[in-house]
Structure formats: C-alpha cells, structure tokens
Amino acid sequence: MIIKVPIDIFKGITDEDAAKVVDGLATKVADRNASIEQVKKLYKLFCESDCTLLEINPIAETSENQLVAADAKLNFEDNAAFRRKEIFALCDPSQEDHREVAAAKADLNYIGLDGEIDVGGNASEGQVVEAFKILTSDDKVKAILVNIFGGIMKCDIIASGIVNAAKHGKRILKESGMALITADDLDDAAQKALAASAC
C-alpha cells in the first residue's frame, strides 16, 4: 500500500509523477487534475522551504470527492535557517524537548529516544562537557557509552571533556550537603558500600 514515486531533482516533479501519487491513493477524486496540482504544490513547498519532511496525515476525502490535507507535519533543515528566517522565527522552544533545546544551544544534536548525544567532528571540549551535563540530567539515561572515532574527532578533546564533566559532577555532589559517598572505581565503590552498610 506504500506508493513510492522517485522524482528527478533536475527536472522536478512532472504531471506524470504527481498522477502516480494521486492514482495510488485509490480514491474517487472529483477533479483528478486539481489533485495532481495539489501534489505538485506540496513538492514545490517541500523544495522552496528547505524541508526535510512534509507529511500529510491524514488526507481526507470530502463527500464531494475532494482531497483535503486535514493535518500536516513539516520539518526544516537546520542548516537553511539563514535562508528561512521567517520560518525559524516561528519556533517555540517551549513545545520542544528541553534536552534538544539545550543541546542545540551548545551546537549539538540530541536524539531523545534512548538518550544519545552525537558530538560532531568539530566539537570543542566545552561541547563535550555540555553533552555530559545534558545526559546526566536525564533520568532515563542509565549508562553512557562514548565511542570516539579518531578519524573524525580528536580523541584528546573528547577525553578532556569527559574528565572535566566527571570533575564537575563530583563537585556538585560534594557541595550538595547530602550524605553522599563517592568512589573512583567499582572496587572502591564496593568497599565503601560494605563499610557504610556495617555502620
């Protein structure tokens, strides 16, 4: 039931391409040509607005057999923000995942599904520290795996960022005034936990 219609980006969408989409909907459209034009306009909107996604869901068929976009979702290419200032000015950070907003401020990408920060090839030590702050503030994150690909990122920058993030975390715990016991490794943690439980 999924209709895929490849579009030649040099020619753009043709009437034939758009007709394949309309015919694939298997509806009784009253005006097929109007529906074809509607699909072509959606393609034009996608290209001219630097969209990465333009999803009509659902598309409704009226009692007069006209197609109506009942709801839509649009995503825009972040790198085109300088070209689409009027679109990006509509952004409301209060409607976004707070982790993604914090990551974007540090020029990081955050994927909030399972708690993953993607640090790009030109990340600074400060960005790495910020990435760890975001990760450790998320209750859903139970573990952090750092995979450093030396061909893209300088390993010493990532390592320094991890060390500084760990130091920052320990300092916060120490200054909290809570009765916390910190450890440097698992052996140290096990010994301290045993000692604490004997008290």
C-alpha positions as a Markdown table, in Angstrom:
| # | Residue | x | y | z |
|---|---|---|---|---|
| 1 | Met | 0.0 | 0.0 | 0.0 |
| 2 | Ile | 3.0 | 2.3 | 0.1 |
| 3 | Ile | 3.4 | 4.2 | -3.2 |
| 4 | Lys | 6.9 | 5.4 | -4.0 |
| 5 | Val | 7.4 | 7.8 | -6.8 |
| 6 | Pro | 11.0 | 8.9 | -7.4 |
| 7 | Ile | 11.4 | 12.5 | -8.6 |
| 8 | Asp | 14.3 | 13.7 | -10.9 |
| 9 | Ile | 15.7 | 16.6 | -8.9 |
| 10 | Phe | 17.0 | 18.2 | -12.0 |
| 11 | Lys | 13.6 | 18.2 | -13.8 |
| 12 | Gly | 11.4 | 18.5 | -10.7 |
| 13 | Ile | 8.0 | 16.8 | -10.3 |
| 14 | Thr | 6.1 | 16.2 | -13.5 |
| 15 | Asp | 2.3 | 15.8 | -14.1 |
| 16 | Glu | 3.0 | 12.1 | -14.6 |
| 17 | Asp | 4.8 | 11.8 | -11.3 |
| 18 | Ala | 2.0 | 13.6 | -9.4 |
| 19 | Ala | -0.6 | 11.5 | -11.2 |
| 20 | Lys | 1.1 | 8.3 | -9.9 |
| 21 | Val | 0.7 | 9.7 | -6.3 |
| 22 | Val | -3.0 | 10.6 | -6.9 |
| 23 | Asp | -3.8 | 7.3 | -8.5 |
| 24 | Gly | -2.0 | 5.4 | -5.8 |
| 25 | Leu | -4.4 | 6.9 | -3.2 |
| 26 | Ala | -7.2 | 4.8 | -4.7 |
| 27 | Thr | -9.8 | 7.5 | -4.1 |
| 28 | Lys | -12.6 | 8.7 | -6.3 |
| 29 | Val | -11.4 | 12.3 | -6.7 |
| 30 | Ala | -13.9 | 14.5 | -8.5 |
| 31 | Asp | -11.2 | 16.6 | -10.1 |
| 32 | Arg | -8.1 | 14.5 | -10.8 |
| 33 | Asn | -6.2 | 17.4 | -12.4 |
| 34 | Ala | -6.8 | 19.6 | -9.2 |
| 35 | Ser | -5.4 | 16.8 | -7.1 |
| 36 | Ile | -2.4 | 16.4 | -9.4 |
| 37 | Glu | -1.8 | 20.2 | -9.0 |
| 38 | Gln | -2.1 | 19.8 | -5.2 |
| 39 | Val | 0.7 | 17.2 | -5.1 |
| 40 | Lys | 2.9 | 19.4 | -7.3 |
| 41 | Lys | 2.3 | 22.3 | -4.9 |
| 42 | Leu | 3.3 | 20.1 | -2.0 |
| 43 | Tyr | 6.6 | 19.2 | -3.8 |
| 44 | Lys | 7.2 | 22.9 | -4.5 |
| 45 | Leu | 6.6 | 23.7 | -0.9 |
| 46 | Phe | 9.0 | 21.0 | 0.2 |
| 47 | Cys | 11.8 | 22.3 | -2.0 |
| 48 | Glu | 11.3 | 26.0 | -1.6 |
| 49 | Ser | 11.1 | 25.8 | 2.2 |
| 50 | Asp | 14.1 | 23.5 | 2.7 |
| 51 | Cys | 12.0 | 20.8 | 4.2 |
| 52 | Thr | 13.5 | 17.5 | 5.4 |
| 53 | Leu | 9.9 | 16.2 | 5.9 |
| 54 | Leu | 6.5 | 17.1 | 4.6 |
| 55 | Glu | 3.9 | 14.7 | 5.8 |
| 56 | Ile | 0.2 | 14.9 | 5.2 |
| 57 | Asn | -1.6 | 12.7 | 7.7 |
| 58 | Pro | -4.4 | 12.3 | 7.4 |
| 59 | Ile | -5.5 | 13.3 | 3.9 |
| 60 | Ala | -9.3 | 13.4 | 3.9 |
| 61 | Glu | -11.8 | 12.8 | 1.1 |
| 62 | Thr | -14.9 | 15.0 | 1.3 |
| 63 | Ser | -18.4 | 14.0 | 0.4 |
| 64 | Glu | -17.8 | 15.9 | -2.9 |
| 65 | Asn | -14.7 | 13.6 | -3.5 |
| 66 | Gln | -12.2 | 16.5 | -3.0 |
| 67 | Leu | -8.9 | 15.8 | -1.3 |
| 68 | Val | -8.2 | 17.9 | 1.8 |
| 69 | Ala | -5.0 | 17.9 | 3.9 |
| 70 | Ala | -6.6 | 17.5 | 7.4 |
| 71 | Asp | -3.3 | 17.7 | 9.2 |
| 72 | Ala | 0.4 | 18.1 | 8.3 |
| 73 | Lys | 3.9 | 17.9 | 9.8 |
| 74 | Leu | 6.8 | 19.8 | 8.4 |
| 75 | Asn | 10.5 | 19.6 | 9.5 |
| 76 | Phe | 13.1 | 22.1 | 8.2 |
| 77 | Glu | 16.8 | 21.8 | 7.5 |
| 78 | Asp | 18.6 | 23.5 | 10.4 |
| 79 | Asn | 21.4 | 24.5 | 8.1 |
| 80 | Ala | 19.0 | 26.5 | 6.0 |
| 81 | Ala | 17.9 | 28.7 | 8.9 |
| 82 | Phe | 19.8 | 31.7 | 7.5 |
| 83 | Arg | 17.7 | 31.4 | 4.3 |
| 84 | Arg | 14.4 | 30.7 | 6.0 |
| 85 | Lys | 14.5 | 33.2 | 8.9 |
| 86 | Glu | 10.7 | 33.8 | 8.7 |
| 87 | Ile | 10.1 | 30.1 | 9.2 |
| 88 | Phe | 12.6 | 29.6 | 12.0 |
| 89 | Ala | 11.3 | 32.7 | 13.8 |
| 90 | Leu | 8.1 | 30.7 | 14.4 |
| 91 | Cys | 10.0 | 28.2 | 16.5 |
| 92 | Asp | 8.6 | 27.8 | 20.0 |
| 93 | Pro | 11.2 | 26.2 | 22.3 |
| 94 | Ser | 8.6 | 25.5 | 25.0 |
| 95 | Gln | 7.0 | 23.0 | 22.6 |
| 96 | Glu | 10.3 | 21.1 | 22.1 |
| 97 | Asp | 12.1 | 18.5 | 24.1 |
| 98 | His | 14.1 | 20.6 | 26.7 |
| 99 | Arg | 17.1 | 18.3 | 26.1 |
| 100 | Glu | 17.1 | 19.0 | 22.4 |
| 101 | Val | 16.9 | 22.7 | 23.1 |
| 102 | Ala | 19.8 | 22.6 | 25.5 |
| 103 | Ala | 21.9 | 20.6 | 23.0 |
| 104 | Ala | 21.1 | 22.9 | 20.1 |
| 105 | Lys | 22.4 | 25.9 | 22.2 |
| 106 | Ala | 25.7 | 24.0 | 22.5 |
| 107 | Asp | 25.6 | 23.3 | 18.8 |
| 108 | Leu | 25.0 | 19.6 | 19.5 |
| 109 | Asn | 22.5 | 17.1 | 18.1 |
| 110 | Tyr | 20.4 | 15.3 | 20.7 |
| 111 | Ile | 18.3 | 12.2 | 20.0 |
| 112 | Gly | 15.9 | 11.9 | 22.9 |
| 113 | Leu | 14.7 | 8.3 | 22.2 |
| 114 | Asp | 17.2 | 6.5 | 24.3 |
| 115 | Gly | 19.4 | 9.4 | 25.5 |
| 116 | Glu | 22.1 | 9.8 | 22.9 |
| 117 | Ile | 24.3 | 12.9 | 22.3 |
| 118 | Asp | 26.0 | 13.0 | 18.9 |
| 119 | Val | 29.1 | 15.1 | 19.1 |
| 120 | Gly | 30.2 | 16.2 | 15.6 |
| 121 | Gly | 33.7 | 16.2 | 14.2 |
| 122 | Asn | 34.4 | 19.8 | 15.2 |
| 123 | Ala | 33.3 | 19.6 | 18.8 |
| 124 | Ser | 35.1 | 21.5 | 21.4 |
| 125 | Glu | 35.9 | 20.4 | 25.0 |
| 126 | Gly | 33.1 | 22.6 | 26.2 |
| 127 | Gln | 30.6 | 20.9 | 24.0 |
| 128 | Val | 31.6 | 17.5 | 25.3 |
| 129 | Val | 31.2 | 18.8 | 28.9 |
| 130 | Glu | 27.7 | 20.2 | 27.9 |
| 131 | Ala | 26.8 | 16.9 | 26.3 |
| 132 | Phe | 27.5 | 15.1 | 29.6 |
| 133 | Lys | 25.5 | 17.7 | 31.6 |
| 134 | Ile | 22.5 | 17.1 | 29.4 |
| 135 | Leu | 22.9 | 13.3 | 29.6 |
| 136 | Thr | 23.4 | 13.2 | 33.3 |
| 137 | Ser | 20.4 | 15.5 | 33.9 |
| 138 | Asp | 18.1 | 13.0 | 32.1 |
| 139 | Asp | 16.6 | 10.4 | 34.5 |
| 140 | Lys | 16.0 | 8.0 | 31.6 |
| 141 | Val | 19.8 | 7.7 | 30.9 |
| 142 | Lys | 21.1 | 4.7 | 32.8 |
| 143 | Ala | 24.5 | 4.4 | 31.1 |
| 144 | Ile | 26.7 | 6.4 | 28.8 |
| 145 | Leu | 28.8 | 4.8 | 26.1 |
| 146 | Val | 31.4 | 7.0 | 24.5 |
| 147 | Asn | 32.6 | 5.8 | 21.1 |
| 148 | Ile | 35.4 | 8.0 | 19.8 |
| 149 | Phe | 36.2 | 7.7 | 16.1 |
| 150 | Gly | 39.7 | 9.2 | 15.8 |
| 151 | Gly | 39.3 | 9.9 | 12.1 |
| 152 | Ile | 36.6 | 12.5 | 12.8 |
| 153 | Met | 37.3 | 13.8 | 16.2 |
| 154 | Lys | 40.5 | 14.5 | 18.2 |
| 155 | Cys | 40.5 | 11.9 | 21.0 |
| 156 | Asp | 42.2 | 14.1 | 23.5 |
| 157 | Ile | 39.4 | 16.7 | 23.2 |
| 158 | Ile | 36.8 | 14.1 | 24.0 |
| 159 | Ala | 38.9 | 12.6 | 26.8 |
| 160 | Ser | 39.4 | 16.1 | 28.4 |
| 161 | Gly | 35.7 | 16.8 | 28.1 |
| 162 | Ile | 34.8 | 13.6 | 29.8 |
| 163 | Val | 37.3 | 14.3 | 32.6 |
| 164 | Asn | 36.0 | 17.8 | 33.2 |
| 165 | Ala | 32.4 | 16.6 | 33.1 |
| 166 | Ala | 33.2 | 14.0 | 35.8 |
| 167 | Lys | 35.0 | 16.6 | 37.9 |
| 168 | His | 32.1 | 18.9 | 37.6 |
| 169 | Gly | 29.7 | 16.2 | 38.7 |
| 170 | Lys | 31.8 | 15.2 | 41.7 |
| 171 | Arg | 32.0 | 18.9 | 42.8 |
| 172 | Ile | 28.2 | 19.3 | 42.6 |
| 173 | Leu | 27.7 | 16.2 | 44.7 |
| 174 | Lys | 30.2 | 17.3 | 47.2 |
| 175 | Glu | 28.7 | 20.8 | 47.5 |
| 176 | Ser | 25.1 | 19.5 | 47.8 |
| 177 | Gly | 25.4 | 19.0 | 51.6 |
| 178 | Met | 23.9 | 15.5 | 51.3 |
| 179 | Ala | 25.4 | 12.5 | 52.9 |
| 180 | Leu | 26.9 | 11.1 | 49.8 |
| 181 | Ile | 29.9 | 8.7 | 49.4 |
| 182 | Thr | 31.8 | 8.9 | 46.1 |
| 183 | Ala | 34.2 | 6.3 | 44.7 |
| 184 | Asp | 36.8 | 6.3 | 42.0 |
| 185 | Asp | 36.1 | 2.8 | 40.6 |
| 186 | Leu | 33.9 | -0.2 | 41.2 |
| 187 | Asp | 36.3 | -1.9 | 43.7 |
| 188 | Asp | 36.5 | 1.3 | 45.7 |
| 189 | Ala | 32.7 | 1.7 | 45.5 |
| 190 | Ala | 32.1 | -1.9 | 46.7 |
| 191 | Gln | 34.4 | -1.5 | 49.7 |
| 192 | Lys | 32.8 | 1.8 | 50.6 |
| 193 | Ala | 29.3 | 0.4 | 50.2 |
| 194 | Leu | 30.2 | -2.5 | 52.5 |
| 195 | Ala | 31.7 | -0.2 | 55.1 |
| 196 | Ala | 28.7 | 2.1 | 55.0 |
| 197 | Ser | 26.2 | -0.8 | 55.4 |
| 198 | Ala | 28.1 | -2.0 | 58.5 |
| 199 | Cys | 27.5 | 1.3 | 60.3 |
